[in-house]
C-alpha cells in the first residue's frame, strides 16, 4: 500500500516537474539543458528546428517548448511508470489508478496548453509577475489540483466512488 502511494506520488510530482521544465524553456520553441535531458531520458526525439518555431508561432505561444513535444514527453513518462504503479494493486484499484493516470495527463497537458499562450501583462510589479507565472502545482505542494485524492491515505480518487478503494475510508 505505502509502496503504491510512494510510486503514485512520484508520478504526480514527476509530471508537474516536466510541465515546469517545459514552461521554463526559453526562447519560445527552444530547449534547455533540463528539458533536453528529460526528453532524452524518456526516449522522445526533439521536434526538428524549423517546425518547432512554426508550431509555436501558429499557437501564439508566449513561452515554453512546443506543445506536441510536451505531450509526447508526458505520455512517455507516465508510460514508463504505469507498470510499477499498477503492479501493487488489486483489479478494482487498478481501474481507479488507470483512470487517475488519464486524468492526471489530461490536466497536465491542458495546464501547459493554457500557460504557454498566456500573455504576461506589462507593468506588473516583479513579484506579481513571478507569482503570475508560477502555477499552483508542479512541485509536490498541491498535487490534488490534478487529481482528487483520499483525505486519509492520499490515494487517487474518482468522483463516483463513495469509499476509497485503497484504504476503505468513506469519502
Ligand atoms: Zn484512502
Backbone and ligand atoms as CSV (ligand in chain L), in Angstrom:
chain,resi,resn,atom,element,x,y,z
A,1,UNK,N,N,0.824,-1.210,0.000
A,1,UNK,CA,C,0.000,0.000,0.000
A,1,UNK,C,C,0.854,1.254,0.000
A,2,UNK,N,N,1.736,1.364,0.973
A,2,UNK,CA,C,2.564,2.571,1.025
A,2,UNK,C,C,3.513,2.624,-0.170
A,3,UNK,N,N,3.911,1.445,-0.649
A,3,UNK,CA,C,4.764,1.408,-1.847
A,3,UNK,C,C,4.000,1.972,-3.043
A,4,UNK,N,N,2.709,1.643,-3.109
A,4,UNK,CA,C,1.889,2.201,-4.188
A,4,UNK,C,C,1.810,3.720,-4.070
A,5,UNK,N,N,1.522,4.210,-2.872
A,5,UNK,CA,C,1.366,5.660,-2.701
A,5,UNK,C,C,2.661,6.398,-2.994
A,6,UNK,N,N,3.759,5.780,-2.671
A,6,UNK,CA,C,5.054,6.375,-2.978
A,6,UNK,C,C,5.228,6.483,-4.502
A,7,UNK,N,N,4.924,5.385,-5.195
A,7,UNK,CA,C,5.034,5.370,-6.654
A,7,UNK,C,C,4.069,6.383,-7.274
A,8,UNK,N,N,2.858,6.439,-6.732
A,8,UNK,CA,C,1.853,7.375,-7.236
A,8,UNK,C,C,2.320,8.825,-7.049
A,9,UNK,N,N,2.823,9.112,-5.860
A,9,UNK,CA,C,3.319,10.458,-5.558
A,9,UNK,C,C,4.439,10.859,-6.503
A,10,UNK,N,N,5.294,9.903,-6.832
A,10,UNK,CA,C,6.402,10.197,-7.746
A,10,UNK,C,C,5.905,10.514,-9.149
A,11,UNK,N,N,4.843,9.844,-9.567
A,11,UNK,CA,C,4.274,10.130,-10.887
A,11,UNK,C,C,3.695,11.546,-10.910
A,12,UNK,N,N,2.909,11.884,-9.875
A,12,UNK,CA,C,2.283,13.217,-9.816
A,12,UNK,C,C,3.353,14.306,-9.789
A,13,UNK,N,N,4.347,14.116,-8.931
A,13,UNK,CA,C,5.430,15.096,-8.817
A,13,UNK,C,C,6.229,15.177,-10.111
A,14,UNK,N,N,6.497,14.016,-10.716
A,14,UNK,CA,C,7.272,13.967,-11.948
A,14,UNK,C,C,6.572,14.686,-13.099
A,15,UNK,N,N,5.270,14.484,-13.213
A,15,UNK,CA,C,4.501,15.148,-14.266
A,15,UNK,C,C,4.565,16.666,-14.069
A,16,UNK,N,N,4.383,17.110,-12.817
A,16,UNK,CA,C,4.446,18.542,-12.524
A,16,UNK,C,C,5.806,19.135,-12.853
A,17,UNK,N,N,6.857,18.401,-12.518
A,17,UNK,CA,C,8.211,18.886,-12.771
A,17,UNK,C,C,8.472,19.004,-14.279
A,18,UNK,N,N,7.965,18.062,-15.056
A,18,UNK,CA,C,8.154,18.115,-16.508
A,18,UNK,C,C,7.404,19.298,-17.119
A,19,UNK,N,N,6.197,19.559,-16.620
A,19,UNK,CA,C,5.437,20.715,-17.117
A,19,UNK,C,C,6.209,21.999,-16.801
A,20,UNK,N,N,6.749,22.088,-15.595
A,20,UNK,CA,C,7.550,23.253,-15.203
A,20,UNK,C,C,8.752,23.433,-16.127
A,21,UNK,N,N,9.460,22.351,-16.353
A,21,UNK,CA,C,10.640,22.402,-17.223
A,21,UNK,C,C,10.270,22.900,-18.611
A,22,UNK,N,N,9.180,22.371,-19.137
A,22,UNK,CA,C,8.742,22.750,-20.489
A,22,UNK,C,C,8.335,24.223,-20.543
A,23,UNK,N,N,7.712,24.717,-19.463
A,23,UNK,CA,C,7.290,26.124,-19.435
A,23,UNK,C,C,8.481,27.068,-19.306
A,24,UNK,N,N,9.550,26.583,-18.667
A,24,UNK,CA,C,10.723,27.435,-18.439
A,24,UNK,C,C,11.641,27.509,-19.659
A,25,UNK,N,N,11.340,26.739,-20.697
A,25,UNK,CA,C,12.164,26.751,-21.906
A,25,UNK,C,C,12.153,28.141,-22.539
A,26,UNK,N,N,13.351,28.663,-22.821
A,26,UNK,CA,C,13.474,29.962,-23.474
A,26,UNK,C,C,14.554,29.911,-24.541
A,27,UNK,N,N,14.374,30.598,-25.657
A,27,UNK,CA,C,13.153,31.323,-26.034
A,27,UNK,C,C,12.044,30.350,-26.426
A,28,UNK,N,N,10.874,30.880,-26.733
A,28,UNK,CA,C,9.738,30.050,-27.133
A,28,UNK,C,C,10.146,29.074,-28.237
A,29,UNK,N,N,9.789,27.827,-28.047
A,29,UNK,CA,C,10.095,26.823,-29.063
A,29,UNK,C,C,11.538,26.341,-29.022
A,30,UNK,N,N,12.294,26.865,-28.066
A,30,UNK,CA,C,13.685,26.458,-27.940
A,30,UNK,C,C,13.818,25.199,-27.111
A,31,UNK,N,N,14.913,25.134,-26.368
A,31,UNK,CA,C,15.129,23.993,-25.497
A,31,UNK,C,C,15.946,24.472,-24.301
A,32,UNK,N,N,16.211,23.598,-23.363
A,32,UNK,CA,C,17.073,23.939,-22.233
A,32,UNK,C,C,17.822,22.677,-21.862
A,33,UNK,N,N,18.837,22.835,-21.038
A,33,UNK,CA,C,19.621,21.669,-20.614
A,33,UNK,C,C,18.698,20.652,-19.922
A,34,UNK,N,N,17.878,21.168,-18.988
A,34,UNK,CA,C,16.988,20.276,-18.233
A,34,UNK,C,C,15.977,19.602,-19.162
A,35,UNK,N,N,15.432,20.398,-20.064
A,35,UNK,CA,C,14.390,19.873,-20.949
A,35,UNK,C,C,14.955,18.830,-21.918
A,36,UNK,N,N,16.120,19.106,-22.515
A,36,UNK,CA,C,16.655,18.087,-23.436
A,36,UNK,C,C,17.091,16.831,-22.688
A,37,UNK,N,N,17.536,16.994,-21.437
A,37,UNK,CA,C,17.910,15.816,-20.648
A,37,UNK,C,C,16.684,14.930,-20.396
A,38,UNK,N,N,15.565,15.552,-20.026
A,38,UNK,CA,C,14.338,14.787,-19.770
A,38,UNK,C,C,13.848,14.106,-21.042
A,39,UNK,N,N,13.910,14.840,-22.133
A,39,UNK,CA,C,13.452,14.317,-23.426
A,39,UNK,C,C,14.281,13.084,-23.800
A,40,UNK,N,N,15.599,13.197,-23.640
A,40,UNK,CA,C,16.495,12.085,-23.968
A,40,UNK,C,C,16.239,10.895,-23.049
A,41,UNK,N,N,16.127,11.174,-21.745
A,41,UNK,CA,C,15.887,10.114,-20.758
A,41,UNK,C,C,14.624,9.322,-21.093
A,42,UNK,N,N,13.610,10.000,-21.625
A,42,UNK,CA,C,12.343,9.336,-21.909
A,42,UNK,C,C,12.247,8.853,-23.358
A,43,UNK,N,N,13.324,9.027,-24.115
A,43,UNK,CA,C,13.357,8.496,-25.473
A,43,UNK,C,C,12.467,9.226,-26.465
A,44,UNK,N,N,12.236,10.522,-26.228
A,44,UNK,CA,C,11.420,11.308,-27.163
A,44,UNK,C,C,12.349,12.113,-28.071
A,45,UNK,N,N,12.186,11.979,-29.379
A,45,UNK,CA,C,13.016,12.728,-30.312
A,45,UNK,C,C,12.597,14.182,-30.317
A,46,UNK,N,N,13.578,15.093,-30.376
A,46,UNK,CA,C,13.208,16.511,-30.438
A,46,UNK,C,C,12.489,16.822,-31.750
A,47,UNK,N,N,11.506,17.688,-31.679
A,47,UNK,CA,C,10.854,18.152,-32.896
A,47,UNK,C,C,11.889,18.943,-33.693
A,48,UNK,N,N,11.992,18.726,-35.009
A,48,UNK,CA,C,13.031,19.398,-35.793
A,48,UNK,C,C,12.897,20.925,-35.817
A,49,UNK,N,N,14.040,21.585,-36.035
A,49,UNK,CA,C,14.147,23.036,-35.865
A,49,UNK,C,C,13.118,23.946,-36.533
A,50,UNK,N,N,12.965,23.935,-37.854
A,50,UNK,CA,C,12.016,24.939,-38.366
A,50,UNK,C,C,10.596,24.689,-37.861
A,51,UNK,N,N,10.231,23.415,-37.717
A,51,UNK,CA,C,8.877,23.059,-37.280
A,51,UNK,C,C,8.595,23.531,-35.859
A,52,UNK,N,N,9.592,23.439,-34.975
A,52,UNK,CA,C,9.406,23.852,-33.576
A,52,UNK,C,C,8.920,25.295,-33.523
A,53,UNK,N,N,9.655,26.153,-34.242
A,53,UNK,CA,C,9.332,27.581,-34.219
A,53,UNK,C,C,7.958,27.829,-34.846
A,54,UNK,N,N,7.714,27.139,-35.979
A,54,UNK,CA,C,6.446,27.361,-36.688
A,54,UNK,C,C,5.233,26.968,-35.855
A,55,UNK,N,N,5.291,25.795,-35.210
A,55,UNK,CA,C,4.125,25.370,-34.418
A,55,UNK,C,C,3.890,26.316,-33.253
A,56,UNK,N,N,4.973,26.792,-32.646
A,56,UNK,CA,C,4.821,27.717,-31.520
A,56,UNK,C,C,4.234,29.049,-31.975
A,57,UNK,N,N,4.674,29.499,-33.150
A,57,UNK,CA,C,4.123,30.744,-33.686
A,57,UNK,C,C,2.652,30.570,-34.021
A,58,UNK,N,N,2.329,29.445,-34.655
A,58,UNK,CA,C,0.941,29.187,-35.049
A,58,UNK,C,C,0.014,29.157,-33.833
A,59,UNK,N,N,0.509,28.622,-32.717
A,59,UNK,CA,C,-0.308,28.569,-31.498
A,59,UNK,C,C,-0.217,29.862,-30.692
A,60,UNK,N,N,0.583,30.828,-31.172
A,60,UNK,CA,C,0.798,32.082,-30.443
A,60,UNK,C,C,1.329,31.814,-29.035
A,61,UNK,N,N,2.256,30.859,-28.943
A,61,UNK,CA,C,2.850,30.570,-27.640
A,61,UNK,C,C,3.694,31.749,-27.176
A,62,UNK,N,N,3.626,32.048,-25.902
A,62,UNK,CA,C,4.435,33.121,-25.344
A,62,UNK,C,C,5.628,32.549,-24.579
A,63,UNK,N,N,5.598,31.263,-24.337
A,63,UNK,CA,C,6.683,30.637,-23.588
A,63,UNK,C,C,6.672,29.125,-23.811
A,64,UNK,N,N,7.792,28.520,-23.499
A,64,UNK,CA,C,7.848,27.072,-23.401
A,64,UNK,C,C,8.221,26.304,-24.649
A,65,UNK,N,N,8.324,24.993,-24.448
A,65,UNK,CA,C,8.636,24.057,-25.525
A,65,UNK,C,C,7.386,23.851,-26.394
A,66,UNK,N,N,7.563,23.302,-27.609
A,66,UNK,CA,C,6.379,23.018,-28.441
A,66,UNK,C,C,5.418,22.074,-27.709
A,67,UNK,N,N,4.140,22.336,-27.842
A,67,UNK,CA,C,3.131,21.591,-27.082
A,67,UNK,C,C,3.133,20.095,-27.434
A,68,UNK,N,N,3.367,19.766,-28.699
A,68,UNK,CA,C,3.368,18.347,-29.088
A,68,UNK,C,C,4.543,17.610,-28.445
A,69,UNK,N,N,5.645,18.331,-28.264
A,69,UNK,CA,C,6.809,17.722,-27.626
A,69,UNK,C,C,6.516,17.456,-26.144
A,70,UNK,N,N,5.880,18.429,-25.503
A,70,UNK,CA,C,5.495,18.248,-24.097
A,70,UNK,C,C,4.554,17.056,-23.952
A,71,UNK,N,N,3.555,16.983,-24.836
A,71,UNK,CA,C,2.599,15.874,-24.783
A,71,UNK,C,C,3.313,14.531,-24.898
A,72,UNK,N,N,4.261,14.436,-25.832
A,72,UNK,CA,C,4.991,13.183,-26.052
A,72,UNK,C,C,5.834,12.819,-24.827
A,73,UNK,N,N,6.453,13.825,-24.217
A,73,UNK,CA,C,7.283,13.585,-23.032
A,73,UNK,C,C,6.412,13.117,-21.858
A,74,UNK,N,N,5.264,13.759,-21.663
A,74,UNK,CA,C,4.383,13.349,-20.564
A,74,UNK,C,C,3.858,11.934,-20.778
A,75,UNK,N,N,3.452,11.626,-22.007
A,75,UNK,CA,C,2.969,10.274,-22.314
A,75,UNK,C,C,4.056,9.245,-22.007
A,76,UNK,N,N,5.280,9.534,-22.446
A,76,UNK,CA,C,6.389,8.597,-22.251
A,76,UNK,C,C,6.694,8.419,-20.766
A,77,UNK,N,N,6.623,9.516,-20.015
A,77,UNK,CA,C,6.908,9.436,-18.579
A,77,UNK,C,C,5.873,8.569,-17.859
A,78,UNK,N,N,4.605,8.836,-18.106
A,78,UNK,CA,C,3.543,8.071,-17.444
A,78,UNK,C,C,3.610,6.608,-17.863
A,79,UNK,N,N,3.865,6.383,-19.151
A,79,UNK,CA,C,4.008,5.020,-19.657
A,79,UNK,C,C,5.142,4.278,-18.926
A,80,UNK,N,N,6.229,4.995,-18.685
A,80,UNK,CA,C,7.392,4.372,-18.042
A,80,UNK,C,C,7.118,3.987,-16.586
A,81,UNK,N,N,6.118,4.616,-15.968
A,81,UNK,CA,C,5.808,4.349,-14.565
A,81,UNK,C,C,4.559,3.494,-14.371
A,82,UNK,N,N,3.810,3.311,-15.450
A,82,UNK,CA,C,2.491,2.685,-15.327
A,82,UNK,C,C,2.557,1.297,-14.675
A,83,UNK,N,N,3.436,0.445,-15.176
A,83,UNK,CA,C,3.505,-0.924,-14.659
A,83,UNK,C,C,3.832,-0.948,-13.177
A,84,UNK,N,N,4.782,-0.116,-12.788
A,84,UNK,CA,C,5.180,-0.052,-11.385
A,84,UNK,C,C,3.994,0.355,-10.517
A,85,UNK,N,N,3.280,1.375,-10.964
A,85,UNK,CA,C,2.135,1.874,-10.206
A,85,UNK,C,C,1.060,0.796,-10.076
A,86,UNK,N,N,0.796,0.090,-11.164
A,86,UNK,CA,C,-0.310,-0.874,-11.174
A,86,UNK,C,C,0.052,-2.207,-10.519
A,87,UNK,N,N,1.332,-2.503,-10.467
A,87,UNK,CA,C,1.755,-3.837,-10.031
A,87,UNK,C,C,1.357,-4.173,-8.604
A,88,UNK,N,N,1.141,-3.159,-7.775
A,88,UNK,CA,C,0.872,-3.429,-6.367
A,88,UNK,C,C,-0.619,-3.414,-6.056
A,89,UNK,N,N,-1.455,-3.362,-7.087
A,89,UNK,CA,C,-2.881,-3.136,-6.849
A,89,UNK,C,C,-3.754,-4.326,-7.218
A,90,UNK,N,N,-4.925,-4.366,-6.589
A,90,UNK,CA,C,-5.957,-5.338,-6.959
A,90,UNK,C,C,-6.654,-4.825,-8.220
A,91,UNK,N,N,-7.390,-5.676,-8.952
A,91,UNK,CA,C,-8.057,-5.202,-10.167
A,91,UNK,C,C,-8.933,-3.957,-9.996
A,92,UNK,N,N,-9.816,-3.889,-8.953
A,92,UNK,CA,C,-10.612,-2.650,-8.833
A,92,UNK,C,C,-9.749,-1.417,-8.559
A,93,UNK,N,N,-8.696,-1.597,-7.790
A,93,UNK,CA,C,-7.793,-0.469,-7.525
A,93,UNK,C,C,-7.100,-0.038,-8.806
A,94,UNK,N,N,-6.757,-1.022,-9.626
A,94,UNK,CA,C,-6.099,-0.717,-10.896
A,94,UNK,C,C,-6.968,0.146,-11.789
A,95,UNK,N,N,-8.273,-0.172,-11.807
A,95,UNK,CA,C,-9.199,0.613,-12.625
A,95,UNK,C,C,-9.169,2.077,-12.211
A,96,UNK,N,N,-9.222,2.312,-10.913
A,96,UNK,CA,C,-9.197,3.693,-10.407
A,96,UNK,C,C,-7.859,4.353,-10.737
A,97,UNK,N,N,-6.775,3.614,-10.513
A,97,UNK,CA,C,-5.451,4.191,-10.750
A,97,UNK,C,C,-5.257,4.527,-12.233
A,98,UNK,N,N,-5.756,3.656,-13.117
A,98,UNK,CA,C,-5.629,3.915,-14.558
A,98,UNK,C,C,-6.404,5.166,-14.963
A,99,UNK,N,N,-7.639,5.285,-14.456
A,99,UNK,CA,C,-8.441,6.476,-14.754
A,99,UNK,C,C,-7.743,7.722,-14.218
A,100,UNK,N,N,-7.169,7.583,-13.040
A,100,UNK,CA,C,-6.497,8.728,-12.429
A,100,UNK,C,C,-5.266,9.136,-13.218
A,101,UNK,N,N,-4.552,8.165,-13.779
A,101,UNK,CA,C,-3.390,8.490,-14.624
A,101,UNK,C,C,-3.843,9.261,-15.860
A,102,UNK,N,N,-4.969,8.829,-16.452
A,102,UNK,CA,C,-5.501,9.533,-17.621
A,102,UNK,C,C,-5.871,10.964,-17.263
A,103,UNK,N,N,-6.546,11.126,-16.115
A,103,UNK,CA,C,-6.958,12.461,-15.667
A,103,UNK,C,C,-5.741,13.343,-15.415
A,104,UNK,N,N,-4.745,12.752,-14.779
A,104,UNK,CA,C,-3.508,13.478,-14.487
A,104,UNK,C,C,-2.878,14.004,-15.784
A,105,UNK,N,N,-2.794,13.139,-16.787
A,105,UNK,CA,C,-2.219,13.525,-18.079
A,105,UNK,C,C,-3.038,14.627,-18.745
A,106,UNK,N,N,-4.355,14.435,-18.775
A,106,UNK,CA,C,-5.237,15.433,-19.392
A,106,UNK,C,C,-5.057,16.796,-18.756
A,107,UNK,N,N,-5.076,16.817,-17.427
A,107,UNK,CA,C,-4.976,18.090,-16.716
A,107,UNK,C,C,-3.611,18.744,-16.930
A,108,UNK,N,N,-2.566,17.941,-16.914
A,108,UNK,CA,C,-1.219,18.492,-17.091
A,108,UNK,C,C,-1.074,19.085,-18.493
A,109,UNK,N,N,-1.588,18.386,-19.504
A,109,UNK,CA,C,-1.498,18.883,-20.882
A,109,UNK,C,C,-2.316,20.159,-21.060
A,110,UNK,N,N,-3.519,20.166,-20.476
A,110,UNK,CA,C,-4.379,21.346,-20.578
A,110,UNK,C,C,-3.734,22.530,-19.870
A,111,UNK,N,N,-3.109,22.245,-18.738
A,111,UNK,CA,C,-2.450,23.301,-17.979
A,111,UNK,C,C,-1.314,23.921,-18.795
A,112,UNK,N,N,-0.487,23.069,-19.382
A,112,UNK,CA,C,0.613,23.575,-20.203
A,112,UNK,C,C,0.071,24.365,-21.391
A,113,UNK,N,N,-0.937,23.818,-22.043
A,113,UNK,CA,C,-1.511,24.482,-23.223
A,113,UNK,C,C,-1.971,25.896,-22.863
A,114,UNK,N,N,-2.612,26.039,-21.702
A,114,UNK,CA,C,-3.117,27.352,-21.285
A,114,UNK,C,C,-1.976,28.285,-20.884
A,115,UNK,N,N,-1.055,27.778,-20.063
A,115,UNK,CA,C,0.041,28.622,-19.566
A,115,UNK,C,C,0.986,29.063,-20.677
A,116,UNK,N,N,1.171,28.215,-21.687
A,116,UNK,CA,C,2.157,28.512,-22.725
A,116,UNK,C,C,1.677,29.577,-23.704
A,117,UNK,N,N,0.399,29.956,-23.649
A,117,UNK,CA,C,-0.093,31.025,-24.526
A,117,UNK,C,C,-0.513,32.252,-23.727
A,118,UNK,N,N,-0.284,32.208,-22.424
A,118,UNK,CA,C,-0.671,33.316,-21.571
A,118,UNK,C,C,0.186,34.548,-21.861
A,119,UNK,N,N,-0.472,35.671,-21.985
A,119,UNK,CA,C,0.270,36.908,-22.200
A,119,UNK,C,C,0.560,37.525,-20.839
A,120,UNK,N,N,1.829,37.743,-20.563
A,120,UNK,CA,C,2.199,38.358,-19.289
A,120,UNK,C,C,1.974,39.857,-19.429
A,121,UNK,N,N,1.109,40.386,-18.571
A,121,UNK,CA,C,0.766,41.811,-18.661
A,121,UNK,C,C,1.966,42.681,-18.311
A,122,UNK,N,N,2.092,43.753,-19.062
A,122,UNK,CA,C,3.178,44.685,-18.770
A,122,UNK,C,C,2.796,45.537,-17.581
A,123,UNK,N,N,3.803,46.024,-16.885
A,123,UNK,CA,C,3.555,46.958,-15.792
A,123,UNK,C,C,3.250,46.306,-14.456
A,124,UNK,N,N,3.258,44.990,-14.427
A,124,UNK,CA,C,3.099,44.341,-13.126
A,124,UNK,C,C,4.391,44.488,-12.348
A,125,UNK,N,N,4.268,44.545,-11.042
A,125,UNK,CA,C,5.475,44.515,-10.225
A,125,UNK,C,C,6.139,43.173,-10.403
A,126,UNK,N,N,7.442,43.164,-10.168
A,126,UNK,CA,C,8.194,41.948,-10.420
A,126,UNK,C,C,7.642,40.753,-9.628
A,127,UNK,N,N,7.337,40.976,-8.346
A,127,UNK,CA,C,6.873,39.835,-7.546
A,127,UNK,C,C,5.526,39.323,-8.041
A,128,UNK,N,N,4.694,40.244,-8.525
A,128,UNK,CA,C,3.391,39.836,-9.045
A,128,UNK,C,C,3.569,39.030,-10.331
A,129,UNK,N,N,4.543,39.451,-11.121
A,129,UNK,CA,C,4.850,38.747,-12.365
A,129,UNK,C,C,5.316,37.322,-12.074
A,130,UNK,N,N,6.192,37.234,-11.085
A,130,UNK,CA,C,6.698,35.915,-10.708
A,130,UNK,C,C,5.549,35.044,-10.213
A,131,UNK,N,N,4.692,35.631,-9.380
A,131,UNK,CA,C,3.558,34.876,-8.845
A,131,UNK,C,C,2.621,34.443,-9.970
A,132,UNK,N,N,2.430,35.343,-10.935
A,132,UNK,CA,C,1.517,35.046,-12.036
A,132,UNK,C,C,2.057,33.945,-12.937
A,133,UNK,N,N,3.376,33.901,-13.037
A,133,UNK,CA,C,3.973,32.924,-13.938
A,133,UNK,C,C,4.039,31.538,-13.306
A,134,UNK,N,N,3.963,31.522,-11.985
A,134,UNK,CA,C,4.007,30.221,-11.305
A,134,UNK,C,C,2.619,29.615,-11.301
A,135,UNK,N,N,2.536,28.346,-11.533
A,135,UNK,CA,C,1.231,27.733,-11.379
A,135,UNK,C,C,1.159,27.089,-10.014
A,136,UNK,N,N,-0.037,26.675,-9.663
A,136,UNK,CA,C,-0.250,26.249,-8.288
A,136,UNK,C,C,0.361,24.897,-7.972
A,137,UNK,N,N,0.597,24.126,-9.000
A,137,UNK,CA,C,1.134,22.812,-8.724
A,137,UNK,C,C,2.325,22.595,-9.628
A,138,UNK,N,N,2.984,21.505,-9.472
A,138,UNK,CA,C,4.186,21.311,-10.264
A,138,UNK,C,C,5.252,20.794,-9.335
A,139,UNK,N,N,5.405,21.447,-8.224
A,139,UNK,CA,C,6.182,20.827,-7.165
A,139,UNK,C,C,5.190,19.939,-6.424
A,140,UNK,N,N,5.565,19.405,-5.299
A,140,UNK,CA,C,4.661,18.472,-4.639
A,140,UNK,C,C,3.665,19.193,-3.733
A,141,UNK,N,N,3.656,20.531,-3.775
A,141,UNK,CA,C,2.857,21.258,-2.796
A,141,UNK,C,C,1.359,20.958,-2.885
A,142,UNK,N,N,0.789,20.944,-4.098
A,142,UNK,CA,C,-0.648,20.715,-4.166
A,142,UNK,C,C,-1.015,19.766,-5.300
A,143,UNK,N,N,-0.550,18.537,-5.211
A,143,UNK,CA,C,-0.832,17.603,-6.304
A,143,UNK,C,C,-2.320,17.321,-6.482
A,144,UNK,N,N,-3.126,17.586,-5.434
A,144,UNK,CA,C,-4.562,17.291,-5.520
A,144,UNK,C,C,-5.283,18.195,-6.517
A,145,UNK,N,N,-4.609,19.221,-7.014
A,145,UNK,CA,C,-5.223,20.063,-8.032
A,145,UNK,C,C,-5.416,19.257,-9.316
A,146,UNK,N,N,-4.518,18.349,-9.567
A,146,UNK,CA,C,-4.615,17.491,-10.741
A,146,UNK,C,C,-5.719,16.453,-10.583
A,147,UNK,N,N,-5.590,15.697,-9.506
A,147,UNK,CA,C,-6.457,14.549,-9.294
A,147,UNK,C,C,-6.871,14.587,-7.837
A,148,UNK,N,N,-8.159,14.440,-7.589
A,148,UNK,CA,C,-8.597,14.420,-6.201
A,148,UNK,C,C,-7.977,13.224,-5.498
A,149,UNK,N,N,-7.771,13.395,-4.240
A,149,UNK,CA,C,-7.166,12.291,-3.515
A,149,UNK,C,C,-7.924,12.004,-2.235
A,150,UNK,N,N,-7.739,10.806,-1.732
A,150,UNK,CA,C,-8.380,10.388,-0.490
A,150,UNK,C,C,-7.779,11.178,0.664
A,151,UNK,N,N,-8.636,11.795,1.518
A,151,UNK,CA,C,-8.086,12.577,2.635
A,151,UNK,C,C,-7.345,11.703,3.655
A,152,UNK,N,N,-7.668,10.425,3.707
A,152,UNK,CA,C,-6.989,9.557,4.682
A,152,UNK,C,C,-5.643,9.065,4.184
A,153,UNK,N,N,-5.636,8.459,2.968
A,153,UNK,CA,C,-4.389,7.824,2.531
A,153,UNK,C,C,-3.736,8.578,1.378
A,154,UNK,N,N,-4.393,9.608,0.853
A,154,UNK,CA,C,-3.907,10.391,-0.278
A,154,UNK,C,C,-3.819,9.576,-1.566
A,155,UNK,N,N,-4.508,8.474,-1.604
A,155,UNK,CA,C,-4.592,7.691,-2.833
A,155,UNK,C,C,-5.446,8.412,-3.858
A,156,UNK,N,N,-5.252,8.126,-5.154
A,156,UNK,CA,C,-6.071,8.784,-6.179
A,156,UNK,C,C,-7.527,8.386,-6.040
A,157,UNK,N,N,-8.412,9.258,-6.448
A,157,UNK,CA,C,-9.832,9.063,-6.208
A,157,UNK,C,C,-10.611,9.490,-7.427
A,158,UNK,N,N,-11.674,8.777,-7.740
A,158,UNK,CA,C,-12.581,9.168,-8.810
A,158,UNK,C,C,-13.873,9.632,-8.171
A,159,UNK,N,N,-14.567,10.564,-8.837
A,159,UNK,CA,C,-15.726,11.207,-8.219
A,159,UNK,C,C,-16.853,10.244,-7.845
A,160,UNK,N,N,-17.058,9.193,-8.618
A,160,UNK,CA,C,-18.190,8.292,-8.372
A,160,UNK,C,C,-18.014,7.467,-7.092
A,161,UNK,N,N,-16.782,7.257,-6.693
A,161,UNK,CA,C,-16.529,6.358,-5.566
A,161,UNK,C,C,-16.975,6.973,-4.244
A,162,UNK,N,N,-17.633,6.175,-3.405
A,162,UNK,CA,C,-18.062,6.650,-2.091
A,162,UNK,C,C,-17.111,6.168,-1.001
A,163,UNK,N,N,-16.351,5.159,-1.352
A,163,UNK,CA,C,-15.384,4.594,-0.416
A,163,UNK,C,C,-14.040,4.544,-1.123
A,164,UNK,N,N,-12.995,4.864,-0.406
A,164,UNK,CA,C,-11.661,4.812,-1.004
A,164,UNK,C,C,-11.299,3.357,-1.296
A,165,UNK,N,N,-10.927,3.071,-2.549
A,165,UNK,CA,C,-10.601,1.691,-2.895
A,165,UNK,C,C,-9.232,1.296,-2.345
A,166,UNK,N,N,-8.465,2.270,-1.907
A,166,UNK,CA,C,-7.113,1.966,-1.449
A,166,UNK,C,C,-7.042,1.730,0.053
A,167,UNK,N,N,-7.850,2.443,0.835
A,167,UNK,CA,C,-7.771,2.254,2.291
A,167,UNK,C,C,-9.131,1.978,2.927
A,168,UNK,N,N,-10.222,2.106,2.163
A,168,UNK,CA,C,-11.544,1.792,2.700
A,168,UNK,C,C,-12.246,2.922,3.427
A,169,UNK,N,N,-11.620,4.091,3.497
A,169,UNK,CA,C,-12.259,5.236,4.173
A,169,UNK,C,C,-13.483,5.729,3.405
A,170,UNK,N,N,-14.454,6.287,4.125
A,170,UNK,CA,C,-15.582,6.962,3.477
A,170,UNK,C,C,-15.085,8.262,2.878
A,171,UNK,N,N,-15.627,8.577,1.688
A,171,UNK,CA,C,-15.190,9.813,1.027
A,171,UNK,C,C,-16.296,10.849,1.077
L,1,ZN,ZN,ZN,-7.779,6.112,1.066
